[in-house]
Amino acid sequence: MSMDPKNVVHGILAEDLEVDPAEITDSALLRTLELDSLAIAELIVRIKEETGVDLGGEETRIADLTVGDVVSLAGSGLEAA
């Protein structure tokens, strides 16, 4: 697969969850992007739809992760696939 996890995650945040692209940096915590629990759940579902990577096990702590952390998790799942 030649899918770039960074583009996928950034695209979902900007397009699906309407986060200002200027706020989407690798060091931004998801909770500082004003994502509620429903948006977090949607992010997890959309990542799985786009990449096949299931981050459901991270749902309880994902708001405390940075965008870069989520990209890394999605990328490591893609590499394992």
MARMIGU-604192 format. One record per residue (C-alpha): residue in three letters; x, y, z. Coordinates in steps of 0.5 Angstrom, whole numbers, padded with zeros to 4 digits, always signed. Layout:
N
AlaXYZ;...
This chain:
81
Met+0000+0000+0000;Ser+0003+0007-0002;Met-0002+0011+0003;Asp+0001+0016+0007;Pro-0002+0016+0014;Lys+0000+0023+0015;Asn-0004+0025+0009;Val-0010+0021+0011;Val-0010+0023+0018;His-0010+0031+0017;Gly-0015+0030+0011;Ile-0020+0027+0016;Leu-0019+0032+0021;Ala-0019+0038+0016;Glu-0025+0035+0011;Asp-0029+0031+0016;Leu-0028+0034+0022;Glu-0027+0041+0020;Val-0021+0043+0024;Asp-0017+0049+0021;Pro-0012+0046+0017;Ala-0007+0051+0021;Glu-0008+0048+0027;Ile-0006+0041+0025;Thr+0001+0040+0027;Asp+0004+0034+0029;Ser+0005+0037+0036;Ala-0002+0039+0037;Leu-0006+0035+0042;Leu-0013+0032+0039;Arg-0016+0035+0045;Thr-0014+0042+0044;Leu-0017+0041+0037;Glu-0024+0042+0041;Leu-0026+0035+0038;Asp-0031+0032+0043;Ser-0032+0024+0044;Leu-0037+0024+0038;Ala-0031+0027+0034;Ile-0026+0022+0037;Ala-0030+0016+0035;Glu-0031+0019+0028;Leu-0024+0020+0027;Ile-0022+0013+0029;Val-0028+0010+0024;Arg-0025+0014+0019;Ile-0018+0012+0020;Lys-0020+0005+0020;Glu-0025+0006+0013;Glu-0019+0009+0010;Thr-0013+0005+0012;Gly-0016-0001+0015;Val-0012+0000+0021;Asp-0016-0001+0028;Leu-0015+0005+0033;Gly-0021+0003+0037;Gly-0016+0000+0043;Glu-0014+0007+0043;Glu-0020+0011+0044;Thr-0020+0012+0052;Arg-0013+0015+0051;Ile-0013+0018+0044;Ala-0015+0025+0046;Asp-0009+0026+0050;Leu-0005+0024+0044;Thr-0002+0029+0039;Val-0003+0029+0031;Gly+0004+0026+0030;Asp+0002+0020+0035;Val-0004+0018+0031;Val+0000+0019+0025;Ser+0005+0014+0028;Leu+0000+0009+0030;Ala-0004+0009+0023;Gly+0003+0008+0020;Ser+0005+0003+0024;Gly-0001-0001+0023;Leu-0001+0000+0015;Glu+0006-0003+0016;Ala+0004-0009+0019;Ala-0002-0010+0014;
